[in-house]
Amino acid sequence: IQNAAPNSSLYKKPFSESFEETPLLVAVLTYMGYGILTIFGYFRDFLRHWNIEKCHIAHEREQQKDFVPLYQDFENFYTRNLYMRIRDNWNRPICSVPGAKVDLVERVTHNYNWTFEHTGKVVKDVINMGSYNYLGFAENAGACASAAIETTHAYGVGVASTRCEIGNLDIHEELEQLVARFLGVESSMAFGMGFATNSMNIPALTGKGCLILSDELNHASLVLGARLSGSTIRVFKHNNMQSLEKLLRDAIAHGQPRTHRPWKKILIVVEGIYSMEGSIVRLPEVIALKKRYKAYLYLDEAHSIGALGPNGRGVVDYFGLDPKDVDIMMGTFTKSFGAAGGYIGGRKELIDYLRCHSHSALYATSMSPPVAQQIISSMKIIMGEDGSTLGMRQKQQLSENTTYFRRKLREMGFIIYGNDDSPVVPLMLYMPAKIGAFGREMLKRNIGTVVVGFPATPIIESRARFCVSAAHTREMLDTVSLVNLQTPSSDPLHDGRVMGVRRSRRSVSQLIFYLTDSFMCLHLCV
């Protein structure tokens, strides 16, 4: 499904995104696969209950059987019986810089992923398609690393205090002034943790009697912040402006529940790039609705800042909009800048208010000085203030790599989601057995990627997520895109099955292919 912008007058360039509906046959067989896994999960629980199979699960002692249970068996059913079988695809320890290539610590398990042992070996030069290193600044050499080392010698690593006490350094103020200038806003504030930037600042902005309109695919930090605020939360369909406008009109027409008093504040919360879908927010339309219905706009640019726009200033720059039209501009330094932490930018009155009311500002330890310097150095390179063209070349390289990689996967027939300009590239797997098989087979070919399944995605939309970086070479991207055509696996059930679902007109071959994946679920259970 090609989702083009319906209100083209608001866009200065073509805007389209592709999302392909799950084929009926794929959906049925995916549910069948989860059904098989669930049945075997209950069977394993039966064996554990009678001590036929060794139980690795944490449980209460016999003396505490009359207490309120600490561990809810049914709530942990998915983790215990499904996730645990493919847990080796996550939390892999690395022992190098997360650049274009990484080194992995090799580990093995002798009890089906309940515990791991390190072999002492290192898997060298794994192509890194999982890190959010969009502009390639996550390195241990170069101008940014050298500046961070100098700052460490001057300030040390830790501050050991909050900003409002004795942890406010001159480098922090320099960073905030630079961020405000980079974003084109009056003022900004930096925080030591990106997740807390959302979860601790939204409660300071809204409260009881306020309404938050949240995109259904917003990040967990936004969801948590909205819940902690005590505001009423209503969810609109992903990037669906008709759904958002209906909620706005209903909110203004009916007001608060029971009393029907006007809402004290209506806050629209969206992201720049959605990290699981690879889609870009329809910001021109959101701003138009926000102005029409006198609402406020909170924009999370965690994945889009640095990665989008001719100047690397995020989705606002990408659409050529005025930063003043966004009331609260939030972003993180963990992706494009190769550092840690987050920021909020906007009017000076807003930032001054947050300095006094934000829990993250009042109670959290200040950002580490070398981290702050890493952000300053990388941001100046992006802005071209370092006297070189490195920033411009990195942004151009990221754009070219993104376009090339997406085009290559489409030409091979794979189903991928998102916007053509998004460096987040989800490749659909659908089948539960493919989640583990894909991650393992890619690692065998020296490619590290992220595989994602339920509950992080809808149950029938499991996927692999590639994050394209400016540090990737064309040869690396060719290796990743062509690796699915190679099948050197020794396991006949996995041989040739690591690829994502591909479009085919031959229904019989498709049926055989999908049924094989169902049998892979049986193999996974056993």
N, C-alpha and C positions, 0 to 999 in steps of 0.2 A: 504494500500500500504506500503510494507516494503521497506524503502529506505536504502539499505546497501551501504557502501563505494565502489565505482567502482574501485578506485585506492588503492587496499588493501596493496600494498607495502609500502605506506606512514604511515600506522597505525600499532601500536604495539599491539593492541587488537581489538576484534570485535567492529564494530560501526554500529548501525542500529537504524532507527527511523520509527515510524508508523504514517501514516496519511491516514485516510479512506475518500475516496471521498463521497460527499454528495449523498445519494440515490436519484434517479430522483423523486420518489413519495414524498420524504421529501422536496426536493427543490420546487416542484410545490405547495405543500400545505403551505410551508413557505411563498412563494410569495403571495399565496392566503390570508394568515393571515395578511401580511403587507398591502395587497390591501384593506381588510375589515377595518383595522385600519385607513388607509388613507381616505377612503370614509367617515367614521364617523367623522374623523377630520375635513374635509371640511364642513360637516353638522353642527358640533359644531361651527365652525367659522361663519357660516351663522346665527346660533341662537345668537351668541354673537354680531354680527353686528347689529341685530335688537333688542338687549337688551332683548331677550327672556331668554337667559342664562346669568348669572352674569359673567362679564368679569374681570379676575384677571390679565390680561396682561398689562405690562407697554406700554403706548402709548402717543403720543404727544397731547398737549392741542389744543383746537379748534383754538386759536390765532396763533398757529405755523403750521397750515395746509399747508401753502405755503412754508415752510422751507424745506430744504433737510431732509428727514426722518432719525431719529436716530435709529429707530427700524424697521428692515426689517421683515415684517410679514411672508413672504414666507420662509426666511432663518430660522426663529424660529418655523416653522411649526412642525418639528419633536419634538423639545423640548416641545412645547406647547401642542401637542395632543397625542404624543406617550410616550415620556420619562416621562412626568409629571404623567401619570397614574401609573407608577411603581417606582416613585422617592423614595418611602419609603425604597427601598432596598439599597440605598446609603447614605453616609454622616451620618450614625448612630453614635451618640455620645457615646463614651466609657468613663468609669470613673475608670479605673484600668490600671495596667501595661499590655501592649500587649504581654503577654506570651502565654503559651499553652492554657490558659483559660482567658477570659475577662469578665468584668461586663459592661452591656449596660444600658444606661439611657432609660427608656421606654418612648415612645412618641406616640401620637395619632393625627389623622387628621380628621377634620370634613368637609373638602372641597376638597376631592380627591387629597391630597398631595400638594396643593398649599401652605399651611402653616401647621406647626406642633406645638403641645403643649406638654410639658413635664408633665407627670402624677405625678411625684415625687417618682415613684417606680424605682427600679433597677432590671434588669434581671441578676441574678447571674450565674457565672460559665458556660458561653457560650464557647464551644470548638472553639478555634480560628484557622480557616483554611484559613484566608485571609491575615494575616501579613507576611512580608518577614523575619520572625525571624528564619532563617535557622538553626543557631547553638544554639539558645536558650539564647543569651546574653541580650535580652531585659527584664531585671528583675530589681527589686528595692532592692535586697539583694544579698550578695555575694561579692567576691573580687573586681569585676569591680565597683559595686555601692559604696562600701566603699572607693575605691581609688578616685572615682569621687567626693565624699563628701569632702574628705580631700583636693582635689584640689580646690573645691569651697571655702573652708575656706581660702586657701592660696592666690588665684588669684581673687576670685569673679566669677560672672557669665558672664558678658560682658566685651569686650575689648575696645569698643568705639573708634576704630580707624582701619585703614587699615594696612596691613602688611608692606607696604613701608613707612609708617609714624612712628607711635609709638605703633603699635599693633603687633609687632613681638616678641613673647614670647619665652623663652627657651624651653617651652613645645612643641611649634610648630616645632621647629628645631629638637627636639628629635623625634617627630612623623614622620617627613619626612625622617630622617635617618633610622628609624625602617621600614618604608614602603619600602624604597629602598632595604634594606637588605632582607625583606620578599619576595619581588618580584624578587630579583636577578638582579637588574639593577643598573646603576651607581648613579642615583639621582632621586628624586621625589619631588613633590610639592602638598600640601594639600589645599583644597578649602572648604569654608563653606557650599556650596550647591551642591548637586549632579547634578541637572538639569543644573545649570550654568557652571559646569565643562565641559560639552559638548558644550552647546550653546555659551559660551563665549570664548572657546579656539580654536575651529575649525576655526573661522574667523581669529585668529592670526596665523594659520598655512598655510592657503590657501587663494587665492584671485583671482582676474581677471587673466585669462590666465591659470588657473589651472583646473584640472578635478577631480571631486569626483565621485567614483563609489560606490553607496550605495545599501545595501540589501533592498528589497522592504518592509520588516517588521521591519526595524530599528525604534528605539524609537523616540518619538517626539522631544526630546532634540537634537538628532543627526540630524534630519531633519531640525530643526530650525537653528542649527549651520551651516549646509551646505548652507542654503539659505542666512543667514546673511553674509557669507563669500564672496558672489559675484562670486563664482566659477561656472563653468558649472557642472550640476548634471545629471548623468545618472544612472538609476536604473536597477539592475539585479534581476532575479527571486530568490526567497528565497532559500539560500543554494545550488544554482544550479551553479556548477563550469563551465559547458558548456556555460551558459549565461554570466558569469563573464569573461571567457576567450575570448568570442566573442567581448565583449565591449573593452577589453584590446587590442586585435589585431586591431580592427577598429580605436581605439584612436591613436595607433602608426602609422598605415598605412595612415590615413587621416589627422591627426593633428587637429588643431582648425578649426572651421567653417569659410568658406569664404577665410581666409588667408592661411590655411593649414600649418601654422607654427607648430612646435612641441609644445606640452603642456609643460608649465613650470614645472608642477608637477602633478603626478597622485596619488591620495590618495584613497585607498580601505577602506571603513568603514563598520565594522561588529560588531556584539555583541557576547558575549560568550554563554549565554543562552537567548533565545528570550522569553520574559515574557508572551506573549499571546499564543505561540505555544508549549512551553516546549521543544523546539528543541535546539540542541547544534551545534555551528558553525563547519564546516568541516575545522578546522584550518590547519591541515597538507597540505591540497590541496590548501588553500588560500595562505599559505606561499610559496608553490612551484610555484604558478602562479606569486606571487609578485616578487620572485627572478628572474623568467624567463623573465618578462617584465619590470624589473627595476622600479617597483612602490613602494609606501610607504603604510604601513598598520597601521590603527587606530583601536584598539581593545577595545570595551566597555565591561568590565567585571563586570557590576553592579550586576548582579544576580549570576554570576559564582564564583567570588572571595570569598573564604572561604567555598563555598558549593561544589566545585569540586576539584578533585585531591587528591592523597594520603597525601599531605602536606597542603591541603586547599588553595593552591596558584592559584586556578582558572583553566581555560580551558587549559592554557599553561602547567601547571603541570599535568592536566588530560591526555593529549596526550604525555607527556614526552618530550616536545620540549624545545628549547633553548630560554629564554626570549629575547635574543639579536636579534632574528629574527623578533620580533615585534617592529616596530619603535616607536609607541606611545601606551603605556599601560594605559588605563583609567579604573577606577572603583569607586564604592561608598562605603561609610561606613554605609549606612542606612539599609542594609540588614543583612549580616552575623555578623556584629560587634555591632549591636544594638545601633547605634549612629546616626550621621548626617554628611553630607558633601561628598566630593569626592577627588580623587587624579589623578595625571598623573605621570607616571614613564617612564624613558628612559635614553638616553645618557645625560651627564652633559651639553653638549652644547645646547640640546633641552630645558632642564629645565631652564637654565640661560636665554635663549631667551624668554621663556614664562614669567619669572619674570618681564621682562621689557615691554612686548607687550600684555599680557593677560589682558583684561578688568576686568575679575574676580579677578585677582591678584592686580590690581592697584586701583580699585574703591570699591571693596566689603569689608565689615567689616570682621575682622579676626574671625577665628573659636573660639567658646566659649571654655574656658579652661577645664571645666569638660567634655565637649564632646570629646576634644582631649585626655583627660586621659582615658575615656571609650574606645576609640579606641586603645590606647597604651596597656591597661590592657588586653583587649580581644585578641589583636593580639599576645601578648606574651604568652597567654594561648594556642592559636592555634599553635604557634611555639614550645611550650613546654618549654619556658624559665622561666615559673613561678615555675618550680620544681615539677610539678604534671603531671598526665596523663589525666587531664580533657579535654584538647583540642583534644587529640587523640580519647578519648571516644565519644566526641560530634560529631566528623566527622564520626566515624564509626556508631554511632546511626542514624545520618541523612541518611547515605547510606542505612542502613538496613530498616529504615522507608519508604524511597522512593521506594525501591524494593518491600517491602511488600504491600504498599498501591496500587501501580500500578498493581501488580499481582492480588490483591483482586478485584479491579474494573473490570479487564479484565475477570476474572473467572466468574463474575456475568453478563457478556455480554455487558457491557457499552462500548461505543466508546470513547476512550481517545487518545489524541495526544501526540507527542513528543518522546524524548529519554528516554530509561529505567532508565538512571542515573540522570535525571533531577528532582529536587524537585518541579518544577512547573508542575502541573498535570491538563490540561484542559479536562473537561468532556463535551461532545457535547450535546447541548439542541436543537438547530436548530430553533424551533418554537418561535415566539415572545412572545406568551402568557406564555410560560414556563419560561421565564426570571424572571418575577415577581413571578410566582407561586413557582418556585424552591427556590428563596431566602426567601420568607415568610414561606414556609413550613419547610425549614431547621431551621429557627430561632425558630419556634414553638417547634422543637425538641432539642433546645438549642445548635444549631450549627451555627456559623457565617461563611459565605463564601462569595465570590465575584462572582457576575453574570455579564456577559459582553455581549453586543449586538452591533448592528450597531449604530454609525459609527466606533466604536473601532475595530470591526471585520467585515469581509464580511457579507452582509445582510443575507445570508443563513447559516451562521456558528456561531450563538449565542452559548454561552458556559458558564459553571461554571468553575471557576479556583480555584483549591486547592493549597495551599502552604504548603508543608510538613516541619516540624521542628524537630530538635533533641529533643526538649522538649516534643513532643507528645509521649504518651505511646501507647503500642499496644492496650490497651482497648479503648483509644480515637479513634484510626484509625478504629477499628472494629465498633465502634458506628457510625462513619461517613459513612463507606462503607455499613453497613447493614441497615441504617435508611431508605433507599429508599424502602425497602421491607415492612415497616410499614406504615399504612395509617390511622392514627387516626383523620384526618381532618374532620371537621363538614361540610365543603363545598363539595357537591357532584360533582361539576365541577372540584374541585382540588383533590378530594379523589383519591389517587393512581396515580396522574399525576405529581408528583414532580420529578420523576426520569428522568434521561437523556434517550436519544433514545437508545434502546437495540436491538441487532440483533435478528431476528426471522425469521423462515422459513415459518411461517403461514401468507401468504399474506393477507388473509381476516381479521385476527385479527389486522394486522398492519394497514390496511386501516381504520378500525373502530377506532383504537387508534389515528391515525393522523387526521381523520375527527373530532374527539372529541376535539383535540387541536385547530382546526379552530373555532369550536363553543366557545371555551374558549376565542378567540379573541373578539367575539361578547359580551361575558360576561364582558370582560375587557373594551370594549367601553362604555357599558351601565353603 
